[in-house]
């Protein structure tokens, strides 16, 4: 995911910036597999799907979450597109597939909000885009901290920190630090 330091992830249904180096990083991250016979999956909400300039994202299983989406026939469906009615259903189905190596949740805000407390989601790869772009959609930073994700930001040693010609970008990885969550100041084993 890409966001501003304040958690901004979108503006009027689109990315509020165009940073080629971040797009290249996203492509490499979400397409690279160790096993050449496998592919990765990207899971997204309907608004994120509709905002993509190219659909489906090539060389990846595209999973679109929507309670109103058709689950079978759709003009853009193919062997690399699935419509599911919820994150849990999607992650369970993808985990059962032998041809999927990694699964990436790529937005939007509602999907991130659900993913934060899902037991299968334990790591977040984040590009912090240092920009003053206007955002009207935000990643739930406070919930992330209360769900055991801790403070964002730990540098990602596998990707060199870079400064794009447009803006500075910091690539980071966050991991869930604990199995218990803090809800209203009390620890709980349940979801956030």
C-alpha positions in Angstrom: 0.0 0.0 0.0 1.1 3.6 -0.5 0.1 6.4 1.8 1.2 9.8 3.0 2.8 10.1 6.5 -0.7 11.2 7.7 -2.3 8.0 6.2 -3.8 9.5 3.1 -4.4 6.9 0.4 -6.8 8.4 -2.0 -8.6 11.5 -3.4 -11.9 11.4 -5.4 -11.5 7.7 -6.2 -7.9 7.8 -7.5 -4.4 7.9 -6.2 -3.6 11.5 -5.3 -0.1 11.2 -6.8 1.7 9.7 -9.7 5.1 8.4 -8.6 6.7 6.1 -11.2 9.2 4.6 -8.8 6.5 3.6 -6.4 4.4 2.1 -9.2 7.5 0.0 -10.3 8.0 -1.1 -6.7 4.3 -2.1 -6.3 4.6 -4.1 -9.6 7.7 -5.9 -8.6 6.4 -6.7 -5.1 3.1 -8.0 -6.2 4.3 -10.0 -9.2 7.6 -11.6 -8.0 7.4 -15.3 -6.9 10.0 -17.8 -5.9 8.2 -20.6 -7.8 7.8 -19.7 -11.5 4.7 -22.0 -11.7 2.8 -19.8 -9.1 1.5 -16.3 -9.1 0.5 -13.8 -6.4 -2.9 -12.5 -5.7 -4.1 -8.9 -5.1 -7.3 -8.4 -3.1 -9.1 -5.1 -3.4 -12.5 -3.4 -2.9 -14.8 -2.5 -5.8 -13.8 1.2 -5.8 -10.1 0.3 -6.0 -10.9 -2.1 -8.9 -12.8 0.6 -10.7 -9.9 3.1 -10.3 -7.3 0.9 -11.9 -6.2 2.2 -15.3 -5.6 -1.4 -16.5 -8.0 -4.2 -15.4 -7.1 -6.8 -14.4 -3.6 -6.2 -13.1 -1.5 -8.5 -15.3 0.3 -11.5 -14.0 -1.6 -11.6 -10.7 -4.9 -13.1 -9.5 -7.2 -10.1 -9.1 -9.8 -10.6 -6.3 -12.5 -8.0 -6.0 -14.5 -7.7 -2.8 -18.1 -6.5 -3.2 -21.4 -7.5 -1.9 -23.0 -6.3 -5.1 -20.5 -7.6 -7.6 -21.5 -10.4 -9.9 -19.9 -13.6 -8.7 -19.8 -15.3 -12.0 -20.1 -13.5 -15.3 -18.5 -10.1 -15.9 -17.0 -8.6 -19.1 -13.5 -8.3 -17.4 -13.5 -11.7 -15.8 -11.1 -14.4 -16.9 -8.9 -16.9 -15.3 -7.1 -14.2 -13.3 -10.2 -12.4 -11.9 -12.4 -13.5 -9.0 -15.3 -11.7 -7.3 -15.8 -12.5 -3.6 -18.3 -11.1 -1.1 -15.8 -10.7 1.8 -12.2 -10.6 2.9 -12.4 -13.8 5.0 -13.9 -15.7 2.1 -11.3 -14.4 -0.3 -8.3 -15.2 2.0 -9.6 -18.6 2.8 -10.1 -19.4 -0.9 -6.7 -18.1 -1.9 -4.9 -20.0 0.9 -6.5 -23.2 -0.4 -5.1 -22.7 -3.9 -1.8 -24.4 -4.8 -1.0 -21.9 -7.6 -1.0 -18.8 -5.3 2.3 -17.9 -3.6 1.6 -14.6 -1.8 -1.6 -12.5 -1.2 -1.5 -8.7 -1.1 -4.4 -6.6 0.2 -4.2 -3.4 -1.9 -7.1 -1.3 -0.8 -9.2 0.6 -0.3 -9.9 2.0 3.2 -12.7 -0.4 4.1 -10.7 -3.4 3.0 -7.7 -2.2 5.0 -9.9 -1.6 8.0 -11.2 -5.2 7.8 -7.7 -6.6 7.1 -6.1 -5.0 10.2 -7.7 -7.5 12.5 -7.9 -10.5 10.3 -5.7 -13.3 11.7 -4.3 -14.2 8.2 -3.0 -10.7 7.8 0.3 -10.3 9.7 2.5 -8.1 7.5 2.1 -4.9 5.7 4.4 -3.6 3.0 4.0 0.2 2.8 5.4 3.0 0.7 5.3 6.2 2.6 4.9 9.0 -0.1 6.1 12.3 1.2 3.7 14.7 -0.5 1.3 17.4 0.3 -1.3 16.0 -2.0 -4.9 16.4 -0.9 -6.5 13.2 0.3 -10.1 12.4 1.2 -9.6 8.7 2.0 -7.3 7.6 4.8 -5.7 4.4 6.1 -7.0 3.7 9.7 -3.7 4.5 11.5 -5.2 4.6 15.0 -6.8 1.2 14.6 -3.6 -0.2 13.2 -1.8 0.8 16.4 -4.5 -0.5 18.7 -4.6 -3.8 16.8 -1.0 -4.6 17.6 0.6 -3.3 14.5 2.6 -0.8 16.5 4.1 2.5 15.2 4.5 2.7 11.6 7.5 2.8 10.4 10.2 0.2 10.3 12.5 0.4 7.3 12.4 -2.4 4.8 15.9 -3.6 4.3 15.0 -5.5 1.2 14.2 -2.3 -0.8 16.7 0.5 -0.8 15.3 3.8 0.5 14.9 6.0 -2.5 14.0 9.6 -3.4 11.8 9.9 -6.4 12.1 12.9 -8.7 8.5 13.8 -7.7 8.8 13.2 -4.0 10.6 11.2 -1.3 9.4 7.7 -0.7 10.2 5.4 2.2 9.6 1.7 1.7 8.7 -0.1 5.0 7.4 -3.3 6.4 5.1 -3.6 9.4 4.4 -6.7 11.3 1.7 -7.4 13.9 3.6 -7.4 17.2 1.2 -9.2 19.5 -1.8 -11.5 19.3 -3.9 -9.6 21.8 -5.5 -6.3 20.9 -6.2 -3.2 22.9 -9.9 -2.1 22.7 -11.0 1.0 24.6 -7.9 0.6 26.8 -8.5 -3.1 27.7 -6.7 -6.1 26.2 -8.8 -8.6 24.3 -8.2 -11.8 22.3 -11.0 -10.8 19.9 -10.9 -8.7 16.8 -10.3 -5.0 17.0 
